[in-house]
Amino acid sequence: MLIYKIFRADEWAQLQAAGATQGAPIDLADGFIHFSTAATVEKTAALYFAGIEGLVLVAVEGDGLDALKWEPSRGGDLFPHLFRDLTMADVVWSRPLPIVDGVHEFGELA
């Protein structure tokens, strides 16, 4: 099952350059890397990234990913949290997350 992380352009560039990341400032503060599912990623974008240009959507295969825990969060939904660095080797694909008509355009999530 693919899980998704939204990165700001500079965070994505840092991951690509370093090969690993502990995540965004919120991830560092919480002690784990926040991910979303296909069912929750659009709401995550609307709540935490509204109007922000230059975002990158990153897909990671969650099945078999060590140090991944599913924990309740927003509205009791289970969210995947990674309790280790995210590496470029974990990334299945990435793509820009453009704003179209005022909202981020996700397209197919597969």
C-alpha contacts under 8 A as a table, 3 or more apart, distances in Angstrom:
res1	aa1	res2	aa2	distance
1	M	61	E	5.79
1	M	62	G	5.53
1	M	63	D	5.76
2	L	37	T	7.25
2	L	38	A	7.69
2	L	59	A	6.03
2	L	60	V	5.46
2	L	61	E	4.57
2	L	62	G	5.63
2	L	63	D	7.77
2	L	110	A	7.42
3	I	35	F	6.28
3	I	36	S	5.78
3	I	37	T	4.98
3	I	38	A	6.88
3	I	59	A	5.70
3	I	60	V	5.33
3	I	61	E	6.24
3	I	62	G	5.84
3	I	80	P	7.49
4	Y	35	F	5.37
4	Y	36	S	5.09
4	Y	37	T	6.03
4	Y	38	A	7.26
4	Y	41	V	6.86
4	Y	57	L	6.78
4	Y	58	V	5.57
4	Y	59	A	4.69
4	Y	60	V	6.24
5	K	34	H	7.11
5	K	35	F	5.03
5	K	36	S	6.45
5	K	57	L	5.99
5	K	58	V	5.17
5	K	59	A	6.61
5	K	60	V	7.98
6	I	35	F	7.99
6	I	45	A	7.60
6	I	55	L	6.70
6	I	56	V	5.80
6	I	57	L	4.80
6	I	58	V	6.25
7	F	10	D	7.91
7	F	11	E	5.80
7	F	12	W	5.67
7	F	24	A	7.57
7	F	55	L	5.69
7	F	56	V	5.21
7	F	57	L	6.50
7	F	58	V	7.50
8	R	11	E	5.29
8	R	12	W	6.28
8	R	54	G	6.48
8	R	55	L	4.71
8	R	56	V	6.33
9	A	12	W	5.18
9	A	13	A	6.16
9	A	54	G	5.59
9	A	55	L	5.57
9	A	56	V	6.44
10	D	13	A	5.02
10	D	14	Q	6.15
11	E	14	Q	5.11
11	E	15	L	6.29
11	E	23	G	7.72
11	E	24	A	6.89
12	W	15	L	5.11
12	W	16	Q	6.23
12	W	56	V	7.04
13	A	16	Q	5.12
13	A	17	A	6.11
14	Q	17	A	5.09
14	Q	18	A	5.93
14	Q	19	G	7.98
14	Q	21	T	7.66
15	L	18	A	5.27
15	L	19	G	5.33
15	L	20	A	5.25
15	L	21	T	5.50
15	L	87	T	7.46
15	L	88	M	7.09
16	Q	19	G	5.29
16	Q	20	A	7.44
16	Q	88	M	6.74
18	A	21	T	7.41
19	G	87	T	5.61
19	G	88	M	5.30
20	A	85	D	6.10
20	A	86	L	5.43
20	A	87	T	4.11
20	A	88	M	6.16
21	T	85	D	5.32
21	T	86	L	5.34
21	T	87	T	6.50
22	Q	27	D	7.07
22	Q	28	L	6.49
22	Q	32	F	7.57
22	Q	33	I	6.80
22	Q	84	R	7.12
22	Q	85	D	4.78
22	Q	86	L	6.43
23	G	26	I	7.74
23	G	27	D	5.29
23	G	28	L	6.33
23	G	32	F	7.83
23	G	33	I	5.65
23	G	85	D	7.49
23	G	86	L	7.38
24	A	27	D	5.18
24	A	28	L	6.36
24	A	33	I	7.75
25	P	28	L	5.08
25	P	29	A	6.18
26	I	29	A	5.04
26	I	30	D	6.12
27	D	30	D	5.15
27	D	31	G	5.87
27	D	32	F	5.25
27	D	33	I	4.83
27	D	34	H	6.23
28	L	31	G	5.21
28	L	32	F	6.63
28	L	33	I	7.57
30	D	33	I	7.96
31	G	83	F	7.21
32	F	81	H	6.02
32	F	82	L	5.45
32	F	83	F	4.81
32	F	84	R	6.91
33	I	81	H	5.51
33	I	82	L	4.92
33	I	83	F	6.58
33	I	84	R	7.63
33	I	85	D	7.80
33	I	86	L	7.78
34	H	79	F	7.68
34	H	80	P	6.65
34	H	81	H	5.01
34	H	82	L	6.72
35	F	79	F	6.59
35	F	80	P	5.32
35	F	81	H	5.93
35	F	82	L	7.64
36	S	39	A	7.80
36	S	40	T	5.65
36	S	41	V	5.00
36	S	44	T	7.33
36	S	79	F	5.95
36	S	80	P	6.41
37	T	40	T	5.19
37	T	41	V	5.73
37	T	79	F	7.10
37	T	80	P	7.63
38	A	41	V	5.65
38	A	42	E	7.80
38	A	109	L	6.56
39	A	42	E	7.45
40	T	43	K	5.51
40	T	44	T	6.28
41	V	44	T	4.91
41	V	45	A	6.23
42	E	45	A	5.09
42	E	46	A	6.29
42	E	104	H	7.72
42	E	106	F	7.50
43	K	46	A	4.95
43	K	47	L	6.03
44	T	47	L	5.20
44	T	48	Y	5.91
44	T	49	F	7.43
45	A	48	Y	5.49
45	A	49	F	4.82
45	A	50	A	6.22
45	A	104	H	7.18
46	A	49	F	5.82
46	A	50	A	4.91
46	A	103	V	7.43
46	A	104	H	7.79
47	L	50	A	6.37
49	F	52	I	5.50
50	A	103	V	7.21
50	A	104	H	7.86
51	G	99	I	7.44
51	G	102	G	6.98
51	G	103	V	7.22
52	I	55	L	6.99
53	E	98	P	6.84
53	E	99	I	6.86
54	G	96	P	7.00
54	G	97	L	6.97
54	G	98	P	6.95
55	L	96	P	6.03
55	L	97	L	5.24
55	L	98	P	7.11
56	V	94	S	6.65
56	V	95	R	5.59
56	V	96	P	4.48
56	V	97	L	5.26
57	L	94	S	5.54
57	L	95	R	5.46
57	L	96	P	6.11
57	L	97	L	5.89
58	V	91	V	6.72
58	V	92	V	7.63
58	V	93	W	5.98
58	V	94	S	4.35
58	V	95	R	6.73
59	A	91	V	5.97
59	A	92	V	5.53
59	A	93	W	5.38
59	A	94	S	6.18
60	V	90	D	5.85
60	V	91	V	4.90
60	V	92	V	5.24
60	V	93	W	7.34
61	E	64	G	7.82
61	E	65	L	7.06
61	E	90	D	7.17
61	E	91	V	7.52
61	E	92	V	6.64
62	G	65	L	5.24
62	G	68	L	7.46
65	L	68	L	5.93
67	A	82	L	5.74
67	A	83	F	5.14
67	A	84	R	6.29
68	L	80	P	6.42
68	L	81	H	5.60
68	L	82	L	4.49
68	L	83	F	6.22
69	K	80	P	5.66
69	K	81	H	5.28
69	K	82	L	6.44
69	K	83	F	7.64
70	W	78	L	5.65
70	W	79	F	5.28
70	W	80	P	4.49
70	W	81	H	6.17
71	E	77	D	7.98
71	E	78	L	5.02
71	E	79	F	5.38
71	E	80	P	6.49
71	E	81	H	7.12
72	P	75	G	7.95
72	P	76	G	5.02
72	P	77	D	5.34
72	P	78	L	4.31
72	P	79	F	6.14
73	S	76	G	5.21
73	S	77	D	5.67
73	S	78	L	6.15
73	S	79	F	6.47
74	R	77	D	5.82
82	L	85	D	7.60
82	L	86	L	7.70
86	L	90	D	6.62
87	T	90	D	5.32
87	T	91	V	7.09
88	M	91	V	5.26
89	A	92	V	7.92
91	V	94	S	7.38
97	L	104	H	6.07
97	L	105	E	6.13
97	L	106	F	6.40
98	P	104	H	5.51
98	P	105	E	5.68
98	P	106	F	7.94
99	I	102	G	5.81
99	I	103	V	5.10
99	I	104	H	4.22
99	I	105	E	5.82
100	V	103	V	5.47
100	V	104	H	6.04
100	V	105	E	5.92
106	F	109	L	7.12
